[in-house]
Amino acid sequence: MYINRLIFIIILLVSLLVISCQKKEFTEPVRVNLEVALAEGSSSYFTFYKGCVMFEQILFDGQRQQGGDVHFATEEDNNIGPIEFQNNSVGIIKKFDIPQGIYNNMQWRFVLDEIETDEIDGDDDDSETEDLEEGGLILTGVYTNLEGEQIPIYIIIDEDEQLRASSQNESSYGDIILSSENSYSAQLLIDPYYAMQSISIESMEEAEISDSESSDFIEISEDENETLYEIIAFRIQSTLKVVIK
């Protein structure tokens, strides 16, 4: 009887130890650097070379094979940004510690906030950007019209919009594995080139052109060239993704 009880106690202790180790394994933090970048692309008429974004809040929802789902959100009253990014450099949004594991699904929600447009270039005297509508995401580029004239173009996504994106690994398929032995980058890719594919050159030639003290420009926002804005905002949203590297 005594030996049977001793064996039971030993088995129980070993089981508790295994459970404790497994719980610790599933809570091990992994450093993930959340970034924002312009997706690569090309066009005969458009060139996009930089962007700027402001976040009011970022929310994460991850589903793991084991260890339970992971949810978190940044503080609403602690804005993140403005964050500038360019063709050759990403913008650093925030560093997160996310529990390690095999993730079947990762979803992000980005709540935008208003950018002061007179400061997006770091130049308070830039009269062109001072004339822009304010927004939560601003993409800057150049449109080359049919006469060969290059006109600055600004796509301004309203600060009331919420951007949603799924995560994927670099191969674009399969589960996402986060290991505490490594650190990762999570790149929010924004693709203005895909967004502009649905806009005909005839529509661009007919777009309203704004003027400033420095030059003429095309603004596509909720208040300027509204029809173009609705199409472009939808297509930018539909192609958002966060690539885990």
HUWOCOR-V67033 format. One record per residue. RES is the residue in one letter. PHI is phi in whole degrees, 0 to 359 (NA if undefined). BURIAL is # if it has 16 or more other C-alpha atoms within 10 Angstrom, else .. D_FIRST is the distance of its C-alpha to the first C-alpha in Angstrom with 2 decimals. Layout:
BEGIN
res={RES/RES}
phi={PHI/PHI}
burial={BURIAL/BURIAL}
d_first={D_FIRST/D_FIRST}
END
This chain:
BEGIN
res={M/Y/I/N/R/L/I/F/I/I/I/L/L/V/S/L/L/V/I/S/C/Q/K/K/E/F/T/E/P/V/R/V/N/L/E/V/A/L/A/E/G/S/S/S/Y/F/T/F/Y/K/G/C/V/M/F/E/Q/I/L/F/D/G/Q/R/Q/Q/G/G/D/V/H/F/A/T/E/E/D/N/N/I/G/P/I/E/F/Q/N/N/S/V/G/I/I/K/K/F/D/I/P/Q/G/I/Y/N/N/M/Q/W/R/F/V/L/D/E/I/E/T/D/E/I/D/G/D/D/D/D/S/E/T/E/D/L/E/E/G/G/L/I/L/T/G/V/Y/T/N/L/E/G/E/Q/I/P/I/Y/I/I/I/D/E/D/E/Q/L/R/A/S/S/Q/N/E/S/S/Y/G/D/I/I/L/S/S/E/N/S/Y/S/A/Q/L/L/I/D/P/Y/Y/A/M/Q/S/I/S/I/E/S/M/E/E/A/E/I/S/D/S/E/S/S/D/F/I/E/I/S/E/D/E/N/E/T/L/Y/E/I/I/A/F/R/I/Q/S/T/L/K/V/V/I/K}
phi={NA/297/294/297/294/296/298/298/296/297/298/297/295/296/297/296/295/296/298/298/295/296/297/296/299/283/255/300/282/237/283/236/266/277/231/231/209/280/290/291/185/209/201/286/243/236/225/247/233/199/209/212/217/230/248/275/202/234/238/231/221/239/248/255/293/220/95/90/284/238/225/200/210/283/290/294/268/238/299/243/126/291/245/260/215/225/304/257/206/274/258/274/271/191/259/237/253/248/304/290/150/260/259/283/204/227/235/239/231/246/268/278/222/284/264/283/294/282/242/290/261/72/225/291/263/283/292/295/288/296/275/283/292/279/200/263/220/235/250/245/202/226/252/260/280/293/268/85/279/264/239/302/229/233/259/241/273/299/291/277/286/242/263/238/213/263/267/213/277/295/277/74/211/89/287/256/253/249/242/294/281/232/244/223/250/238/261/280/262/247/241/289/294/298/300/277/299/272/262/286/297/300/295/291/294/266/296/291/254/266/229/220/294/267/190/281/203/251/249/244/209/296/252/231/52/300/297/297/300/301/291/292/299/296/287/297/298/288/250/297/206/244/265/270/239}
burial={././././././././././././././././././././././././#/#/#/./#/#/#/#/#/#/#/#/#/#/#/././././././#/#/#/./#/#/#/#/#/#/#/#/#/./#/./#/#/#/././#/././././././#/././././#/#/#/#/#/#/#/#/./././#/#/#/#/././././#/#/#/#/#/#/./#/#/#/#/#/#/#/#/#/#/#/#/#/#/./#/./././././#/./#/#/#/./#/#/#/#/#/#/#/#/#/#/#/#/#/#/././././#/#/#/#/#/#/#/#/#/#/./#/#/#/#/#/#/#/#/././././././#/#/./#/#/#/./././#/#/#/#/#/#/#/#/#/#/#/#/#/./././././././#/././#/./#/./././././././#/#/#/#/#/#/./#/#/././#/#/././#/#/./#/#/#/./#/#/#/#/#/#/#}
d_first={0.00/3.81/5.48/5.17/6.26/8.64/9.98/10.65/12.44/14.36/15.49/16.55/18.48/20.14/21.17/22.65/24.45/25.92/27.06/28.60/30.44/31.70/32.97/34.74/36.22/37.73/39.27/40.88/44.61/47.35/50.92/53.31/57.01/58.73/62.35/65.34/67.82/70.73/69.99/72.25/75.18/78.88/81.84/85.58/86.25/83.36/81.77/78.97/78.22/76.23/74.33/73.10/70.31/68.92/65.53/64.69/61.05/58.76/55.78/53.04/50.67/48.33/45.88/43.10/40.98/37.85/37.31/39.48/43.24/45.33/48.15/50.43/54.03/56.42/57.99/60.93/63.16/62.73/65.05/64.67/67.99/70.69/69.47/72.10/71.51/73.91/74.25/73.26/70.72/67.81/67.30/64.12/62.69/59.41/56.27/52.92/49.29/47.60/43.86/43.36/42.38/43.92/46.35/47.51/50.15/51.86/54.49/56.80/59.20/62.04/63.92/67.35/69.44/73.14/74.67/77.82/79.96/82.46/79.79/78.21/80.35/80.02/83.73/84.86/88.40/87.52/89.61/88.36/84.72/85.88/87.44/84.21/82.16/78.91/75.66/72.04/72.51/75.79/76.53/79.71/81.77/85.21/86.88/89.73/92.09/94.42/97.15/94.91/94.63/91.30/90.12/87.06/84.47/81.72/78.92/77.56/74.40/74.34/71.88/70.70/69.30/65.58/64.70/61.62/60.30/57.44/55.98/56.06/55.50/58.47/58.26/58.58/55.70/51.92/49.24/49.69/47.21/46.98/45.18/44.74/46.05/49.48/51.98/54.05/57.29/57.64/61.32/62.84/65.68/68.79/71.26/74.79/76.25/74.37/75.34/79.02/79.06/79.65/82.63/85.96/88.56/90.96/88.61/88.40/92.18/92.51/89.89/91.14/91.87/91.53/93.55/93.16/95.26/93.85/93.61/93.01/89.46/87.46/84.77/82.34/80.52/80.08/83.59/85.43/85.59/83.09/83.06/82.15/79.48/77.65/77.45/76.50/73.87/72.16/72.19/70.91/67.98/67.25/66.96/64.92/61.83/59.56/58.98/55.93/56.78}
END
